[in-house]
Amino acid sequence: MDTNIILNKFQSLPIKAQHELVDFLEFLSSKYIRQKKAPKKNNFSFNWEGGLSELKNQTSSVDLQHQANQWR
């Protein structure tokens, strides 16, 4: 969009609306600056998978659920 068009529309607004627009522009600017600075989220990792494999012959998943309920 041409900046002259934006400037003309801005200048045709009442002063109160111009202030609101400036506030909104500041909000948008801060929102997108925060998004750029925010660290990217890593995908969920399954590095724990198989961590209890040595217990598979000693206990079942149901037994582990019961034990977890007792800890709560």
C-alpha positions in Angstrom: 0.0 0.0 0.0 1.2 3.5 -0.8 2.3 5.5 2.2 0.7 8.6 0.8 -2.7 6.9 0.9 -2.1 5.9 4.5 -0.9 9.3 5.5 -4.0 11.0 3.8 -6.4 8.6 5.6 -4.6 9.2 8.9 -4.8 13.0 8.5 -8.5 12.8 7.6 -9.3 11.2 11.0 -10.3 13.2 14.0 -7.4 13.8 16.5 -8.8 11.3 19.0 -8.9 8.6 16.3 -5.4 9.5 15.3 -4.2 8.9 18.9 -6.1 5.6 18.9 -4.4 4.6 15.7 -1.0 5.5 17.0 -1.7 3.4 20.1 -2.8 0.5 18.0 0.3 0.8 15.8 2.5 0.7 18.9 0.7 -2.4 20.1 1.2 -4.2 16.8 4.9 -3.2 16.7 5.5 -4.5 20.2 3.6 -7.7 19.5 5.6 -8.6 16.4 8.9 -7.6 18.0 8.2 -9.9 20.9 7.3 -12.7 18.4 10.7 -12.3 16.7 12.6 -12.3 20.0 10.7 -15.3 21.5 12.6 -18.5 21.4 11.3 -21.1 19.1 9.6 -24.0 20.9 11.1 -27.4 20.4 9.0 -30.3 19.4 8.3 -32.8 22.1 11.1 -35.3 22.6 10.7 -39.0 23.2 14.2 -39.4 24.7 12.6 -41.0 27.8 11.2 -43.8 25.7 12.2 -47.2 27.0 13.6 -45.8 30.2 11.8 -48.4 32.3 12.3 -51.3 29.9 14.3 -53.3 32.5 11.1 -53.4 34.6 8.8 -54.8 31.9 9.0 -58.4 33.1 8.7 -57.3 36.8 5.6 -55.1 36.7 2.7 -54.1 34.4 1.5 -50.7 33.3 -1.5 -51.2 35.5 0.7 -51.8 38.5 2.6 -48.6 37.7 -0.7 -46.6 37.5 -1.8 -47.9 40.9 1.6 -47.0 42.3 1.4 -43.5 40.9 -2.1 -43.0 42.3 -0.8 -44.0 45.8 1.9 -41.3 45.5 -0.7 -38.5 44.9 
